[in-house]
Amino acid sequence: MATERDPYAPGSVIDELALFPLPQIVLFPGALLPLHVFEARYRAMTADLLAGSRQLSVVMVTASEPLDDHGHPPIAKVAGMGEVIEHETLADGRYNILVLGKARVELEELPFRAPYRRARATLPLTAETTVSESDLAALVSAATRLIARLRRNQPSMELEVPPLTDPGAAADLLAQQLVPSAEDRQGVLECFGVRERVRRCTELFAVQEALYAHGSAAKG
């Protein structure tokens, strides 16, 4: 089990972690994710979480089929692990919960035990952490251009490029806000190395900005 002192230390293992599979959803470390829990199996899961560690993994459903013997769709092998930091229990047994992303995890799904899926979760060891000044400058430039492009249609948009004191966290935040494709966000989540993550985000932002520019030019 992960130590109580630091359950999110790289290399920690959580023997059993509840899974909340969702299509098109990627939970990044540091992100806040509000969820409405209405299915019976996930109501049971939420009750278990609130009575225990409050930890779960929100994992992206990668396809609608093939379904396994229990009717479950395939899920990603890497996901976000988070904690339920706020909850509201509704009169009919549903829940509104707020999940705070805490870490990336690699999942090894366990044999199914009703009513919900579980996995053994490993927090990956951090790969390369050094990011060159040129890579950081490219990230800021690409993100700034894309934000400026988006503000032309959304003047009230308040997103700014965050401080780069933690380049990996900054890339995560920007990917969460600026990357429309869930598959591309999942790709960023699977970048354990900070340098790789920064470069992946820079490429995605540049492509997205170019697509917006081309669309604007076509309309003009």
KADAPE-V239664 format. One line per field, one symbol per residue. phi: phi as a letter, one per 30 degrees, with the letter a starting at -180 (. if undefined). burial: 1 if it has 16 or more other ideal C-beta (glycine too) atoms within 10 Angstrom, else 0. Layout:
BEGIN
phi: ???
burial: ???
END
This chain:
BEGIN
phi: .ddddbdcdejdbcdbbdccdbdicbcceidcbdbccbdedddddddddddbdicaccbddcadaddddcicddbddbbccbbdcbabcddcjdbcbbccdcadbccbddedbecbdbbdbcdddddecdbdddddddddddddddddddddcbeddcdbddecdbeddddedddddccdddddddddeddddddddddddedddddddddddddddddd
burial: 0100001100010100111111001111111010101000011111001000111111111000000000010111011111110010000001101011111111101000000111101111000000100011011101101110110000000000110100111111111111100101111111111111111111011101100100000000
END
